[in-house]
Amino acid sequence: MNSTPIQYAPGIVGGPMAWRAADLAQDQRWIHRLTEEEVAELEAAAQRSRNDGLEILQITKENFPLPLLANKIAALRADLLTNYGFGYMRGLPVQRYDRETLTRIYFGLSRHIGDPVPQNRNGHMLGHVIDIGTDVNDYSKRITQTAVDLGFHSDGCDVVGLVCINTAKRGGASAIVSAISVHDEMLRQRPDLCHALYEPVLFDRRGEIPEGKMPWVRMPVFSWANGVFNAYAPLPNYVESAKRFTDAPQMTALQVEAFDYYLKLCGDPAFAVHIPFEQGDFQFVHNHVVLHARTAFEDWPDASKKRHLMRMWLSLPDGRELPTSLAERWINIQRGTVRGGVNIPDRKALTIPLEAEAPAYQ
């Protein structure tokens, strides 16, 4: 265990990113709606990249110019970094495009937000969130490609982006919560439990093991470093499955109680905001301050209508300073570098899978 004394936030963190559900209901400036002209610009940029002979992975901010969208993208990045900790762009006619064109649009737009990083051991720079029948009890795989609910958590990158291709028959609503608001409420109601989450909690790496690391990881949920609050929340399922590692230092009774209380607050309607995805929605979430979740869903019997999101993991070139504890998961946390993502020695060449693969996580 790290012998360095734990630093706690000196009090309530607060600030614009400490919102509650009622705040977002009253103020929907976080939704940026695409105009027909902006959609046309995205389409033209995608076609230009194709005409220039660029592979999707070769697309950059510079060779995918979006002058009409520049102000809206700047506003969305401000929402991510300073206003809310997340942002939405709405209105892309996704059914108009073949998968390759849609992927070019999504990848190109995302390059204006940040730098893509690999999401799994296969080196995938684009992920497909779709139920492919993965066994939720298979500890060597993630559970994102199932239809079960996903509790509030962070992903291993500065920003996670999603674009909605199809919605579920029932359920599957995206949910977000301000980690700052949850922290502050814990500090008001149960400071002992709040401080317990500044100590490392145990969770499962699910087979993605960086060189020299254990198959489990211990990291705090809450961190305070250099006057900045950060949160990193593992999926509750991964906290549960880590109990199988008998050689790992287990969570204390106080930490177990604290994690349960934290999850209860995250799901409280006063804090959590459920946002039903619409086709053509882009969602971007700043993982260090806002947690995301998904409700369970029932899918369509027609495979072409299955709930389907495409996901990007992004590193922010102007991202915040991160606590050293995060390096246990991220390996590289240096500001101004391409950081985050999956760092494992046997990773294959980086790829852009246009379709969901089964098995997707081997």
C-alpha positions in Angstrom: 0.0 0.0 0.0 1.2 3.5 -0.8 2.8 5.1 2.3 2.1 8.6 1.0 -0.5 10.3 3.2 -3.9 10.5 1.5 -5.0 13.9 0.5 -8.7 14.6 0.8 -10.6 17.5 -0.7 -10.5 20.3 1.9 -14.4 20.5 1.8 -17.2 20.6 -0.6 -15.8 20.6 -4.2 -18.8 22.3 -5.9 -18.4 24.2 -9.1 -20.4 24.1 -12.4 -19.8 20.4 -12.8 -21.5 19.6 -9.5 -24.9 19.5 -11.1 -28.0 17.5 -10.2 -30.7 16.1 -12.3 -33.0 19.1 -11.8 -30.3 21.5 -13.1 -30.0 19.7 -16.4 -33.7 19.5 -16.9 -33.9 23.3 -16.6 -30.9 24.0 -18.8 -30.4 22.0 -22.0 -27.6 24.0 -23.5 -25.5 20.8 -23.3 -27.4 19.6 -26.4 -25.9 20.9 -29.6 -28.2 20.3 -32.6 -26.8 19.8 -36.1 -28.1 21.9 -38.9 -28.6 20.6 -42.4 -25.5 22.6 -43.5 -23.4 21.1 -40.7 -24.5 17.6 -41.7 -23.5 18.4 -45.3 -20.1 19.5 -44.1 -19.5 16.3 -42.2 -20.6 14.3 -45.3 -18.3 16.4 -47.5 -15.3 15.9 -45.2 -15.9 12.1 -45.1 -16.0 12.0 -48.9 -12.9 14.2 -49.2 -11.0 11.9 -46.9 -12.0 9.0 -49.1 -11.0 10.8 -52.3 -7.6 11.6 -50.7 -7.0 7.9 -50.2 -7.0 8.1 -46.4 -7.6 5.1 -44.3 -9.9 5.9 -41.4 -7.0 5.6 -39.0 -5.2 8.2 -41.0 -7.9 10.9 -40.5 -6.8 13.8 -38.4 -8.3 17.1 -37.3 -6.2 18.8 -40.0 -7.3 16.6 -42.9 -10.9 16.5 -41.8 -11.7 20.3 -41.8 -15.0 21.4 -40.3 -15.1 25.2 -40.4 -18.9 25.5 -40.2 -19.0 23.2 -37.1 -15.9 24.8 -35.4 -17.9 27.0 -33.0 -20.2 24.2 -32.0 -17.3 21.8 -31.5 -15.6 24.4 -29.4 -18.8 24.8 -27.3 -19.0 21.0 -26.9 -15.4 20.8 -25.7 -16.0 23.7 -23.2 -19.0 21.7 -21.9 -16.6 18.7 -21.4 -13.8 20.6 -19.8 -15.4 23.3 -17.8 -19.2 23.5 -17.9 -20.8 20.1 -17.3 -18.3 17.4 -17.8 -20.2 16.0 -20.8 -21.9 17.1 -24.0 -24.3 16.0 -26.7 -24.5 16.6 -30.4 -27.8 15.5 -31.9 -29.3 15.1 -35.4 -26.9 13.1 -37.6 -29.1 11.1 -40.1 -27.2 7.8 -39.4 -29.6 5.6 -41.5 -28.5 7.6 -44.6 -25.0 6.1 -44.6 -23.2 2.8 -45.1 -21.1 1.8 -42.2 -17.8 2.9 -43.7 -19.1 6.4 -44.3 -20.6 6.7 -40.9 -17.4 5.6 -39.3 -15.5 8.2 -41.2 -17.9 10.9 -40.0 -17.7 9.7 -36.4 -13.9 9.3 -36.4 -13.3 12.6 -38.1 -15.6 14.5 -35.7 -14.0 12.8 -32.7 -10.5 13.9 -33.9 -11.7 17.5 -33.2 -12.4 16.4 -29.6 -9.2 14.4 -28.9 -6.8 11.7 -29.9 -8.2 8.1 -30.1 -6.7 5.4 -28.0 -7.1 1.5 -28.1 -10.1 0.1 -26.3 -9.1 -3.5 -25.9 -6.3 -6.1 -26.2 -7.1 -6.4 -30.0 -6.0 -2.8 -30.5 -9.5 -1.7 -31.6 -9.7 2.1 -32.0 -13.4 1.9 -32.4 -15.8 -0.3 -30.3 -19.3 -1.6 -30.9 -21.7 -1.6 -28.0 -24.1 -4.3 -29.0 -25.5 -7.5 -27.5 -23.6 -10.4 -29.1 -24.5 -12.9 -26.4 -21.4 -12.5 -24.2 -21.8 -14.5 -21.0 -22.0 -12.0 -18.1 -20.3 -14.5 -15.9 -17.2 -14.9 -18.2 -14.6 -13.0 -16.2 -12.2 -12.9 -19.2 -14.6 -10.5 -21.1 -16.3 -7.2 -20.6 -20.1 -7.0 -20.2 -20.7 -4.1 -22.5 -21.7 -6.5 -25.3 -24.6 -7.8 -23.3 -28.1 -6.5 -22.6 -27.7 -6.2 -18.9 -27.6 -3.0 -17.0 -24.2 -1.3 -16.6 -23.7 0.4 -13.2 -22.2 3.8 -13.0 -18.5 3.7 -13.9 -15.6 5.4 -15.7 -13.8 4.2 -18.8 -10.0 4.1 -19.1 -9.6 7.4 -21.1 -10.1 11.1 -20.7 -13.3 11.1 -22.8 -15.6 8.3 -23.9 -17.7 9.1 -27.0 -20.8 7.2 -28.3 -22.8 7.5 -31.4 -26.2 5.9 -31.6 -27.0 3.8 -34.7 -30.1 1.9 -33.3 -32.1 2.1 -30.1 -33.4 -0.9 -28.2 -37.0 -2.1 -28.3 -37.3 -1.3 -24.6 -34.8 0.2 -22.1 -31.1 0.9 -22.8 -31.3 4.5 -21.7 -28.0 6.2 -21.1 -27.5 7.6 -17.6 -25.0 10.1 -16.3 -24.2 11.4 -12.9 -21.8 14.1 -11.6 -19.1 12.4 -9.5 -18.5 15.7 -7.8 -22.1 16.0 -6.7 -22.1 12.4 -5.4 -18.8 13.1 -3.5 -20.1 16.3 -2.0 -23.3 14.6 -0.8 -21.3 11.8 0.8 -19.1 14.4 2.5 -22.2 16.1 3.9 -24.0 12.9 5.0 -21.3 10.4 5.7 -17.8 11.9 5.7 -16.4 8.6 7.0 -17.7 6.8 4.0 -16.6 9.5 1.6 -13.0 9.4 2.9 -13.0 5.6 2.7 -13.3 5.9 -1.1 -10.1 7.9 -1.2 -8.4 4.6 -0.2 -7.7 2.0 -2.9 -10.6 -0.2 -3.8 -10.1 -3.6 -5.5 -11.4 -4.4 -9.0 -10.9 -6.9 -11.8 -8.8 -6.2 -14.9 -10.8 -8.8 -16.8 -7.8 -10.2 -18.5 -6.3 -6.9 -19.7 -3.1 -7.1 -17.8 -0.3 -4.6 -18.5 3.2 -6.0 -18.4 4.4 -6.5 -14.8 0.9 -6.0 -13.3 -1.4 -8.2 -11.4 -4.8 -9.4 -12.8 -6.5 -7.1 -10.4 -6.0 -3.4 -9.6 -6.4 -1.3 -6.5 -7.2 2.4 -7.0 -9.2 5.0 -5.1 -12.6 6.1 -6.4 -12.0 9.7 -5.3 -8.7 11.6 -5.5 -7.5 15.1 -4.6 -4.2 16.2 -6.1 -2.8 19.6 -7.0 -6.0 21.2 -5.9 -8.1 19.2 -8.4 -10.8 16.6 -7.7 -10.8 13.4 -9.9 -12.9 10.3 -9.8 -12.4 6.8 -11.2 -15.2 4.4 -10.7 -14.9 0.7 -11.8 -18.0 -1.2 -12.9 -19.7 -2.7 -9.8 -19.5 -6.1 -11.5 -15.7 -5.8 -11.7 -15.6 -5.0 -8.0 -17.6 -8.1 -7.3 -15.6 -10.4 -9.6 -12.3 -9.3 -8.0 -13.3 -11.1 -4.9 -12.0 -14.3 -6.6 -8.4 -13.1 -6.2 -7.6 -14.5 -2.8 -4.1 -13.1 -3.0 -5.3 -9.5 -3.4 -5.8 -7.2 -0.4 -9.6 -7.1 -0.1 -11.7 -4.0 0.6 -12.4 -3.2 4.2 -15.9 -3.5 5.7 -16.0 0.4 5.7 -15.0 0.5 2.1 -17.7 -2.0 1.1 -20.3 0.1 2.9 -18.9 3.2 1.3 -19.0 1.7 -2.2 -22.6 0.6 -1.7 -23.6 4.0 -0.4 -21.9 5.7 -3.4 -23.8 3.4 -5.8 -27.0 4.2 -4.1 -26.4 8.0 -4.5 -25.4 7.5 -8.1 -28.7 5.9 -8.9 -30.8 8.4 -6.9 -33.1 10.3 -9.3 -32.0 13.5 -7.6 -28.5 12.9 -9.0 -28.8 10.6 -12.0 -30.0 11.8 -15.4 -31.4 9.2 -17.8 -31.2 10.3 -21.4 -32.8 8.1 -23.9 -30.6 7.8 -27.0 -32.0 8.9 -30.3 -30.6 7.7 -33.6 -27.8 10.1 -34.6 -27.0 11.2 -31.1 -23.4 11.8 -30.1 -22.6 11.6 -26.4 -19.2 12.6 -25.0 -18.4 12.1 -21.3 -15.4 13.4 -19.3 -14.5 10.3 -17.3 -12.7 12.2 -14.5 -15.8 14.1 -13.3 -18.9 12.4 -14.8 -19.8 8.7 -14.5 -22.0 6.9 -17.0 -24.3 3.9 -16.9 -26.9 2.1 -19.0 -30.2 0.5 -18.1 -30.9 -3.1 -19.1 -32.7 -3.5 -22.4 -34.8 -5.7 -24.5 -33.7 -5.9 -28.1 -35.5 -6.2 -31.4 -35.8 -9.8 -32.9 -34.6 -8.4 -36.2 -30.8 -8.3 -36.1 -30.7 -5.3 -38.3 -32.6 -3.3 -35.7 -30.5 -4.3 -32.7 -29.5 -1.6 -30.2 -26.1 -0.5 -31.5 -23.7 2.2 -30.4 -20.2 2.9 -31.7 -17.7 4.0 -29.1 -14.5 6.0 -29.2 -12.0 6.4 -26.3 -10.2 9.8 -26.5 -7.2 11.4 -24.9 -7.4 15.1 -24.5 -4.3 17.0 -25.6 -5.3 19.8 -23.2 -6.6 17.4 -20.5 -6.2 17.9 -16.8 -3.3 16.9 -14.5 -4.1 13.4 -13.2 -3.4 11.8 -9.8 -0.5 9.3 -9.7 -2.8 6.6 -8.5 -4.4 6.5 -11.9 -1.2 5.2 -13.4 -1.9 1.8 -11.9 -4.7 1.5 -14.5 -3.6 3.9 -17.3 0.2 3.3 -17.1 0.9 6.7 -18.8 -0.9 9.7 -17.2 1.4 12.5 -18.5 -0.4 15.6 -19.5 0.0 16.6 -23.1 0.7 13.1 -24.3 -1.7 10.5 -25.8 -2.7 8.7 -22.6 -5.2 6.2 -21.4 -6.6 3.2 -23.3 -5.5 -0.4 -23.0 -1.8 -0.9 -22.5 -0.8 -4.5 -22.9 2.3 -6.1 -24.5 0.5 -8.5 -26.8 -1.7 -5.9 -28.4 -2.1 -6.4 -32.2 -1.8 -3.7 -34.8 -4.3 -0.9 -34.3 -7.5 -1.5 -36.3 -11.0 0.0 -37.0 -13.5 -2.9 -37.0 -16.5 -1.7 -39.0 -18.7 -4.5 -37.6 -19.0 -6.0 -34.1 -16.9 -9.1 -33.8 -17.8 -12.3 -32.0 -16.0 -13.0 -29.8 -15.1 -9.3 -29.6 -12.7 -9.5 -26.7 -10.1 -12.3 -26.9 
